[in-house]
Amino acid sequence: MGIPVFVFAGLLVHCVFLASIFDIYFTSPLVHGMTPQQTPLPPPAKRLVLFVADGLRADSLYELDSNGTSRAPFLRSILENTGSWGISHTRVPTESRPGHVALIAGFYEDVSAVAKGWKENPVEFDSIFNESKYTWSWGSPDILPMFAKGASGDHVYTFCYTAESEDFGAQDAAKLDTWVFDHVKSFFNSSRSNQTLYSALNEEKVVLFLHLLGIDTNGHAHRPNSREYKENIRKVDEGVKEIASMLENFYGNDGKTAFILTSDHGMTDWGSHGAGHPSETLTPLIAWGAGVNYPQRVASQFFEDNFLKEWKLENLKRLDVNQGTLPLEYLNNSAHFKAESMFTNAVQILEQFKVTKHIVKRGKVSLCKTLINLALEGLSYYHTYDRLFLGLSIAMGFVGWTAYVILVIIKTHTNLTKAAQSHDKESTILLYGFAFVGLIIAFFLLIQTCPWTYYVYCLLPVPVWYAVVKELHVIQDLAAYLLSLPVGQSMGFLLICVLGIEILVFSFFYRSTLTIGLLVFAGWPVITQLWVQAKTTALIWILLCMLLGIFPLMPVVGREPNIPLVIATGLLTLLISCSSLSSLCKSKNKYMNNEDLKVQFYQMLSIALSTYVVSSTHDSLQNKQGLPVFNQIISWTTLVSSSLLPLLSPTFLFQRLFSILLSLMSTYLLLSTGYEALFPLVLSGLMFVWINMEQEALQQYGLSLKPKLAVFNFSYATDIMQFRQLHLDDVRRSFFFVSFFVMPFSCFSSFDPASVYCFLTVFSPFMMGGLLVLKVVIPFVLVSCAFEAVQVTTQLSSKRYSKCYISALVGISHYVLVMSLTIFMMLMNGLAQLLTTKKLELSRKTKHHST
């Protein structure tokens, strides 16, 4: 198999492996074609008013201030005197879209919605809005339209402010909630002169939904412990009080209105959400009005947390809720009504289970609870029916592909194997045997009427294992070679490989493991005697490894912005650039011309502007003056130019790598809020030293290009005959690369919206997400470009190394990350080749020199 075909096949196989996990384990939980079920008894309420305070934490609402008073006095009085309260437990991902779907539609979100930015419905679903006679809703354009879009008929009405109003840099995000309250009041006032609207508002099964985004926006911009966040809670409390009073007056205190206040998700202390921290999953729930129980006084109650004592609510019964089942304890009605409600809830779930036998309608509440649990277990069983079978198929394909990659490396890039003799008859029998197995599998899938993806997952192992068995002679030669080695040497090498892979595995769970790995890397020159032949280079290597090892020990989340450190990093980068430029000018390098010097000067100017924009934007947002337009223009211009300027620089090894660093650093500074700004600088320093250290290591093979590194040119293709076979040291180089490649992911995988404030402050999930992903990708690009330099300077084809580091990765047990990183590495390898070898010519007067 040729190298391009092999790489393409590898990319395709890994894409299938990655897609299979989402197809097998993250399928939609929804079942369609069910018959609607309703309680035959009349409901206690004619209308529901639902307040959802987006991003409101349970503790932020229930806790008392330092002086012992509540920051939400109206809601506190409700739970103490007229309503029921508790904690609503949300699920990961704790985002607005899935949170609202759980509240309003009664199920946990289909994960495929993330591909649409949590805005559109990947599959249609029923909701309380759809089952209402009329629903009027006010709030965010990101939330309301998705429920109107999925509703049958034309009875769900939405009133939204503009998307531009959701500005993290605005003076006061509480204005979003004020807008909602004001428009609700105006709406009801206008109904008094509109008989059609007035009549509709007095119908039964009416829902009024108020989505309040201000708390979430202030939490992102200022953190939940800020004055702005807490003050927004006070304004929401006042607004809820006014709306409740207005509605009671509008309906003549008929006692037919039910009120619920809750939240879609909470928020961490550092202003983010999406994960499973208790501060994100615990949200408040307060209900009062028609059909809702009054406060229940208790002598004591037990919960694993200590919130009751902290909130001074020990004697008021706390009623926690999980979505999907009826919270019976909240209902204030007869035992008959509760039994009918539970029965209806059970039948609704049983419909999803598609049980067709007759159900005796009369029963007790406890029997209905048992029925609900059995139906949910049965639904889960059939939802996961094929997982084991498909999982085994994918595992067989994965193991087979791993074995095939290793055999190809040994066969084509080492001298361990002998020339294979042709056995056409055996090959034909083998082919027919595997073809027969494939036909049996396909027939089995056909009679089961399985979807086409099942054929891909189940048939993929057949050709993969056929390719492995075809290389039986390679396996035999490898076994003979291993048996000829001393047992101690073989076991030592195996132990080192296993230990290295385990460090990589643990780094995804325990970031401090990377620090241990870097300390081991620091000892490499001492262990291999490179210290003797290159003391200065080895000393710098040791110091930079130790310095880089500090970053995994730093907090990823929960840290306060440190803008002065970002500014200091920008100034340090400028100082290094000035030193480099001065050195180039003094050396009168014959390979440099004025155009090349101009490019570096422009990059230095970009670094200076980025440093200024970071400082200026921070000051402007602190003063609540928003994002300056000039800063925004500079930021976006820098982002675009950073991808082009490296292509204008010389393709000599160190000059091109330094140009890539300067361009990416200008963008990275704009996306930094603290110590992470230093990371690319330290990482790049280590990469430069790594290139030199590898030349020292090659001297034992007589292949070192150290004297020519200063004038080594990426753009001059090396003759294929100069490429050498793989050495055992190349496995170590690949492991170094994988370790360096994993480190940015493990150190800076958090998503803080504050990182994008130099570019935009108005909420835009795709744009913000793209910028945050770019921030994570930049260190990967630096490592990939450095590894490209290592490959060409060690006289080894990058395609051979790509196979080598793929084989290093497949040993990692964290499956999805392995698949993602492997595909990502292939893409980064291509990008690195583009950035290092290509040059844009803007002037025909540019002179070319050869080495």
N, C-alpha and C positions, 0 to 999 in steps of 0.2 A: 504494500500500500504506500503510495507516494506521500511526501510530507504534507502538501496542501490538502490532499484528500483525507489524510489521517486527522489533521487539525479540524477540518470541517466536520468529519464524522464524530470526533470527540465533542465538539461544540453542540452538535445535534443531540447526541446521547445524553449529555449533561443537562440540556434543556428539557428533555423528556423526563429524566430523573427528578428534576426540580418541579416540573409541572405536576408530576404524579402525586406529590405530597399534598398539594392544594386540592387536587381532584379527588383524592381518596379521603383525606381527613377534614377538609373544609368545604363540604358540600352544603347546599342550602337546606335549612331545617324546615322549610315551609312545605305544607301539603295542600293541594288545591282540590276543588270539586266537592267540598263539604257542604252539608245542609245547615244553614244558620239555626242556632238554638237560642231560645229566649225563655225567661221565666214567665209562667202564665199569670203570676200575681202582679198587680200594679206596683210600680216602683214608688218609693217614698218621696223622690225628688222629681220635679218636672224639668229641672235644668242643672247643669254642672258648670261651675266656674273653675278652670284649671290655671293656676299660676305656676310657671316653671321658671325659677330663678337660675339661669344658666351659670354653672361654675360655683354654686353655693355649697360650701362645706357644712357638714352637720355641726361640727364644733363651733364654727364661726357664728352660726345662728343661735345655738342653744347656750353657749357659754355666757357668763356674766362679766362685765367690765371690772376693772380693779376696784371701783367703788361699790360693787355689788349690784349694779343695775344692768338690765338687758339692753342691748343695742337695737332690739326689735320688740319694744314694749307691747304693741298690739298683738303680735303673734304669740308672745309669752302669755298674755292674758287669755288668749284663746285656748291654749293647751292646758292652762291651769283651771279654767272655769267652764268652757263650753265645748271643747272638742277632744279629739284623740291625737296622739303623737307617737312618733317612733323614728327609726332609721330605715331608710330604703337602701338595700344592698345592690349596687350596680355591678356589672361585669366588665372585664377587659374586652375590647378597647374602650376606655372611658372617654369617649368623644361625644360631641353633641348629637350627631346623627343617630348612632346606635342607642344612645341614652333615651332620646325622644321616641324612637321606634319601640323600645321596651315599655315606656310609659303609656304610649297611646295605642300601640298595636298589640302589646301583650306578649311579645316574643323577643328573644335576643337576636340581634341583627345578623343578616346574611353577610358573611365576611367579604363576599365579592363586591359589596358596595364601596369598599375602600378604593377600588380601581376607578371609581367615578367621583372620588373626592368626598364621599359621604353625602352627595347632593341629589343624585337621581336614584330611582328604584331599579335595581338589577332584575328583580322579580316583583310582580304586583302582590300586595298584601292587603288584608282587611284591617280596619282600625275603628276605634270608637267614633271617630269623625265620620267615617263612611256609614256607620250604622245609625247616626243621629238624623233627626228631621232637618235641622239646620245647625251649622257650625260657623261661627265667626271667630277669626283669629287675627291677632296683631303682633308684630315683632319682626324678627330677622328674615331677610330674603334668602338666607341659607337653610332655614328650617321649614318655614310655613309652606312653600310651594310643593314640597315632596308629598305632603298629605293631601293637598288639593289635587295633585296630578293623578294620584292613585285612587281617588274617590269615584264611585259610580254616580252618575247624575251631576246636577249642578247645584249642590246645596252646601258646599264648603267654600267659604269666602275668606280671602286673605287681604290684609292691609299691612304693607311692609314699608319701612324706610329704605333709603338708597343704600347700596353696598358701600358707597364711599363714607357713609356715616360711621362704619365700624373701624374707627381709626385709633390704634393703640397710642398714638402721639397726641390725641386731642386733649383739650383743656380738661374736660370732665366727661368720661364715658357714661356717667349716670344719666346723661341727657337722653340716651337710648331708651331707658326705662321711663323717663319723664314723657318722652314722645308716645309711648304705648299708653300710659295712663291718661294723658290728655286726649288722645284720639278715641279711647274707649268712652270717655265722658262726652265728647263731642258727638259720637255716634249715637248714644242713647238720647241725648238732647234733641238731635235731629229727628229721631223716630217719633217724637210727639207731634210733629207736623207731617209725618209720612204714615198714613194709615196702613198701607201694605206692610211696611217694615215693622210697625207697631204690632200688627197681628201676628207676624212671623215670630217676633220675639216672645210672644205670649203662648206659643205652641208648646207642646210637650216634646221631650227628647231634644232639647236645645243645649248646645255646648258653646261656651265662651272660653277661648284659649288665649292667655296672655303670656307671650314669650319675652322674658326679661334678660337681655344680654349684657347689661352694664356691669354686673358683678364679675362676670367672666372676663370681660375686656379689661377692667381695672385690675383684676388678678394677674393677667398676663403682663400688663404694663408696669404695675407697681408692687406685685406680690400680695398674697392674701393677708399678711400681717401689717399691711400699709394702712395709713389713715384713709386713703381713697377707697380701698376695698370695704373697710368697716363703715365708712360714711355712706357708701352706696347701699349697704344693708339697711341702714336707717331710712334711707329714701324709699327703698322698696317696701319696708314695713309701713311707712306713712301712705304710700300709694295703694297698697293692699287694703288698708283701713278705709281710705276714701272710696275705693271701688266697691268694697263690701257694703258700706253704708249707702252709697248711691243705688246699688242694685236692690237692697232691701226696701228702700223708699220707692223705687220704680215699680216693684212688684207688690207694693202694699203690704209688706211683711207677711206674705202668705205662707211662709215656712216651707216652701217647696224648692229652695235653692240649696245645693250642696257645694261646698268650697273645698278645694284641695290646693295646698302649696307644697311643692317639692322641687327637686333639682335633677338634672340629667346626669351630672357627675360632680365630683369635688375638684380639688386642686392641691398640688404639693406646695410646700412652703416657698419653693423657688419659682412658682408661677406656671407650672406645666401640668398637663394631664394626658392620659392615654394608657398608662400602665395600671398596675394593680395595687398600689400603695393604699393603705386605709384612708388616708386623706383624700384620695381620688375616688374610692368606691363607696364611702359612707356619706350619704346625703340625707337631708332632713325630710320628714314627711309630717305634715299637720293637716288634719281634716276636721271640718265642722259643718254644721247646718243639717239639712234634711237627711234623715236616715243614718246619721253618724252618731256613734256612742259619745256620751259625755265622759269627762275625765274619771278614771277609776282609781280610787285611793287604795294603796297597798301598804302593808307594814314593812315588807322587804321584797326584793326581787334580785335574781342572780343573772349577771352577764359576765362574760370573760373579760370585758374591758372595765375601766373605772370611770366611765363618762358620767354615770348617774350622780356620783358624788361631786365630781368637778362642776357639773351643771346645776347642782342643787335641785335635782328632780328625783330623788330616791323614792319619794312617796307617791309619785304619779306613774301609773303603769305604762311601761314602754312597750310598744307594739311594733316590732321589726317586720319588714316585708321583703320577700323575694318576688320578682316578677313571674307571672304565669299561673299562679294559683290565687284563689279568692281570699283576701285578708278578712276572714270572718269576724275577727274580734273588733273590727272597726264598725260593724253594722249595728244599728240600733233598731231592731225590728223583732217580730215574733219568731219563735222557734220554727214555725211552719215556713215562713219566708226564708229563713236561713237555710233550712233543709232543701227547699226548692232551688235556692241560689247555688248551693253546693252541688246539687244534682245537675243543674244546667252546666256548671263549670266542668263537672266530670264528663258529661256527655260531649261537650265541646272538645275536650282532649281525646275522648274515646273516638270521636269522628276522625281525628287525625290518625289514630291507630287502625281505623277502618275495620272495626269489629262489627259484624253484621247480625249477631244473634240478638234476640229480643231482650230488652232490659226492663226489669220490673221497676216501675217508676217510684213506688212507695218504698222508702227505706230511711234509715237513720243517717245522721250527719257523719258518724264514724265510718259507716260502710262506704259512703261517698268519698271520704278521704282515702280509704284503702283502694277504691276503684281508681281514683286519680293517680295514686302512686304506681299502681300496676300498669295503668295505661301509659304513663310516662316512661316506665321501664321498658315496656313493649315497644314503644315508639323509638326509644334509643337503640334497642336491639336490632330492629329492622333498618334503622338509619345507618347502622355500622355493620350491617350483615356481611358485606364483601371485604371489609378492611383487612382481615387476616390473610385471606387468599391473595389479594392484590399486593399487600405488604410483602409477602413472601416472594412473589414474582419480581417485584422491584429490587428486593434484597439480592436475589439470585443474579439479576442483571447487573447490579452494582458491583458485586463481588467478582463476577466474570469480567466486567470491563476493567476493573482494577488489575486483575491478573493479566489481561491482554496488554495493557499499557506497559506493565513491568517487563513482560516477555518481548515486546517490540523494542524497548530500550536496550535490553540485553542483546537482542539479535542484531540490531542495526548499528549500535553505537559502542559496542565493546568487542573485545577479542576472546570472549569466553566460549563462544559457540563454534562448532565445526561446520563445514559445508554439509548441508542436508542432502541425502539421497532421495531421488524422486520415487514415490510409490503411488502410481496412478490408480492402481486397483484399490488399494486401501483408502485413498482419498475419495474415490467414487462411492465406496461402501459407507464411509463416514458421512458423506454428503446426503446420501439417501436416508441414512438412519436419522439424522437431525431433521430432514425434511418431513419424514414420517411423524416424528414427535410434534413438529409444528402443525401438521394437518390434524392430529388428534386434539391438540389444544384448540385450534380454530373451530373444529366440529363441536367440541364441548361448549365453547362460547356461543356458537350459533344456535344450538338448541336451547340455551339459556336466554336467548334474545338480549345479549349484553350490548351496551353502547360501544361505539367504535374505539373509544379510548382504552377499553379493556383489552382489545386485540393488540394495541400497541404495547401496553404494559406486560402482557402475558407472553407475547411472541418475541419481544426484544431479547430475552435471555437466550433464545435458540441460536440465532446467528452469532451472538457474542461468545457463547460457550463452544460453538463450532470452531470459531477462530482460535480459541484457546487450545482446544484439543488438537488442532492442526499443527500447533507449535510444540508438540510433545517432545521432539528432539531437543528443543531449547530447554525444556524443563529437565530433561535427562542430563544435558551438558551442565546446567546450572547446579543440579544435585551433585554431580561428580566433582565439580569445582569446590563446592562447599565442604564436601567430605574430605577433600585433600588439604583443607586449611587446618591449622592447629585449633583445637577445641576452644582454648582460652581466647584466641583472637576472634573467632566467630561469635562466641558468646558475648565478648566485650562490645563488638560492633553492634550486635543485636540489642544489647542492653542500652547503649547510647541512643540508638534509633527510637526504641520504645520510650525512653525517658524524654527525649526531645519532643516526640509526638504528644505525650501526655501533658507536657508543659503547655503546648499549644492548645490542647483540649481544655485544660483547666483555666487558661487565660480568658476564655469566653465566660466563665463563671466567677473567677477570682482574678481580678485585674493585677493584683500584686504579684501573681505568678510571672508576669512579664518582667518584673524587676529582677526576679531570680534568674530568669533566662538571660537578661542583659548582663548581669554580673558574671554569669558563666562565659558569655561572649567576651567580656573584658579580659578574662584569663586566657583566651585563645592564643595570643602572641607568646605568653609565658610558657604554656604547655607545649607549643610547637616549635619553640626556639626561634621564632621570628623576632623576638625581643633582641637577640644578639646582633642580627644583621640590620635592624632598623629601629634603633632605640627611640628616636624622636617621634617617628610615625606611630610606633606601638604605644608610647606614652599618651599621645593625643587620642588614640583609639580607646585606651582604657578610661581616660577622663570623660570623653564624650559618651561612652557606654554607661558610665555611672551617672552622668548628668541626665541622659535620656531615661534612665531607670527611675528617676524621681517622678516623672509624669504619671505612670500608672498608679502611684500612691496618692495622687491629688484627687480631690472630689470631682466627679463628672457633673453631678447635680447638687443642688442645695448650696451653691456658692454665690456670693454677691459679685456684681460686676466690678472689675478693677481696670477702669479706663486708663489711669496713669501708667499701668504696666503695658497696656497695648501701645500707648504713645511712646514709651521707652523702647519697646521692641522696634517700632518704626524708625526711631532715631538710631538705634543700633544697626539696623539694616542699612540705613543711609551711610553710616560711618564705614561699614564694611565695603559698601559700593564705592565710596570715595577712595578708600585704600586700594581697591582693585583697579579703579580707573587711573589713579595716580601711578600705580605700578606698570600698567600697560603703556601709559604715555612715556614713562622714563625708559622703558625697555626698547622703545621704538620698534615694536614687533612688526616685521616685514609682512606678516599675514593680516595685519589690521590696517584699515583705511579710515578715512574721516566718516564715511557712512556708518561703519560699525561703531565708532565712538559716539555718534549721534544717537544710535539706537540705545546704547547703555545710558546715555544722558537722559533720554526720554523715560526710560524705566526708573531712573532715580527720581525724576520729577514726579512720576506716578506714585512712587513710595511716599514722597513728601506730601502730595495732595491727599493720599489716603489717610495719612497720619493726621492731617489737619481736619479732614471730614469726620473722622472718628471723634475727635475732641469737640468739634463744633456741634455735631449732631447730639452728642451726649448732653452738652450744656443747654441746647435748645429744648430737648425733651424734658430735662430737669426743670426748666422754667415753664413747661407746658405751653411752648410756642409752636409745637409741631415740627415736622421734618422740613428744613429749608429746601426750596426747589433747587438752588444751586448745588447743594450737597448731593441731592438725588441725581442730578445730571452728571456730576463728577463720578459718582459711584457706578452708574450704569455704563458710562464711557470707559471707565477703568476695567470693568468686567469684560467688555467687548474687546478692548485693545490688548488685554492680558493674553488672549489666545492667539493674537497675531504677531506681537512684537518679538517673541522668541524665533519666529520663522524668518525674521529679518536679520538676525544676528549670525555671526560666523558659525560654521558647523564644526569647528575645532572642539575637542572633547570638553575641556573645562570651561571654555568660554560659552559654549551652547548650554551646558548644564547650569552655569551661573545665571545666564539670561533667563532660562526657564524658572529658576528660583525667584529672581526679582519680579518677573511678571506675575507669577502665582502669588507671591508674597503680598503684592499690592492689593489683590482681591481678598486674600485671607485676612489681612488687617481689617478690612471693612466688615468682615463677618465675625470678628473676634470681640469678646467682651471681658476677657481676663487673661489668665496665665497661658491659655492654649495658643495665644499669638506667638509665643516663643518656640512652640513645638516644631514647626517647619524649619525654623532656623537651625535648631540643634540637630534635627534629623538630617538635614542637608549636609551639615558639617560632618556628621558621622558617615554619610554616603560618600563624600569626597575622600575621606580617609580610607573607607572600605576599598575604593577603587585602587588606591596606592598599596594597601595591604595585600590585595590579591596579586599584584605584580611581584611583591616580595615572596609570596607563597609559590609563585610559578617558577622562581629561580631554580628550585630543585629539579625542575623538568627541563631547564634550559630554554624556556619559552617566554621569558619576561620581556615586555615591551616598555619597561620603565623609562629608559632614556628617550623614547619617542612619544611619551604621553602628552607632553606640552604641545606637540604639533600634530597629534593624532586627529584625523578628520573622520567624522561620522559618515560623510557623504560618499567616501570612496569605498566601494564594495570590495570586500576581501575575496580573493580567489578561493573558490570552493575547495581546491586541493590543499589549502592551508588549514582547513578545519581539521581538528584532531579528534581522536576517540575520547570517550568519557573516562575520567579517572575517578577513584573513590573520593577525591577531594571535591569533585563537582557535586556530589550528593550533599556535602557540607555547604557549598555555595548556595545550592537550591534551598536548603533548610534555612540558611541565613535570610535569603530573600523572602521566603514564606513568613518567617518570624517578623521581619521588618514590615511586611505587607499587612500582617494581622494587627500590628501594634496600633496604628491610627484608629482602626475600627473599635478596638477594645478600650482605647483611651478617650475617644471623643465621639461616642455614638448617641449622645443625648441631643434632643431637639429643643432649643430655647428660642422662642420667637424674637427675643431681644437681639439675637445675632443678626437679624435682617433689617434692623431699624435704619441703617444708612441707605437702604434701597427703597423700602416702603414700610409704612405703618398701618395702612388700611388692610383689613383682613382679606387675604387671598390665599386659600389653602394650597393650591397648586404652585403658585409663584413662590410663596414662603417655603414650601416643602422642597421645591427645586433648588433654591438658594442654600438651604440647610444641607441638602445632599451634596451640592457643589463644595461646601466647606469640608465635608467629610472626605470627598474624593481627592482634593488637592494634595494631601500627604501621600495618597496612593500613587498619584502621578509622579511625584518626586522620587519615590522608591522605585517605580517602574523604569523611569529614565536612568536612574543610577544603575539598575540591574542590566539595562540595555548596554551601558558602558562597560560593565563587568563582562558581559558576554562577548562583545567584540574585541576587548583588550585581552581576553584569555583565549582567543582564537577558537571559540566554540560557537557553532550555529545556534541562533536563538531558538530555532525550532527544536533542536535537541534538548536545550534547557527547558523549553516549555513542557516537553514530555517528562522531564526529570522532576520539575516542581509539581506537575500534576500527580505524579506517583507519590510525591511527598505529602500532598494534600489528602489523597484518598484514604490515608490511614487515620484521618481525624474522624471521630465518631459522631460529631455534631452534624447530622446529615444535611439539613437545609443550608447551613452555613458553608459546608464543603461545596455543595453544588453551586451556590451563589458566588462564592469566592473563586471557584475554578473558572466559571464563565466570566466573572469580572476581571480575573487575571488575564484571560485571553484578550479581552477588550483593551485593558490597560497596556498589554504588550504591543498591540497594534498602534495605540495612541503614542506610546513612547517612541516607537520607530518613526512615526510621523514627525513628532516634535524634535527629534535628534538629527534626522537625516535630511529633512526638506528645508529649502531656503527660498524665500520669495525675493525675486530680483526687481527692485524698483528703479534701478538706473543701469543703463547699458555701459556706463563708464566703469562699473565695478570690475576690478581686476581679479583674476583667478590664479591661484598658486597651487602647486602640487607638492606633496611631501616626498 
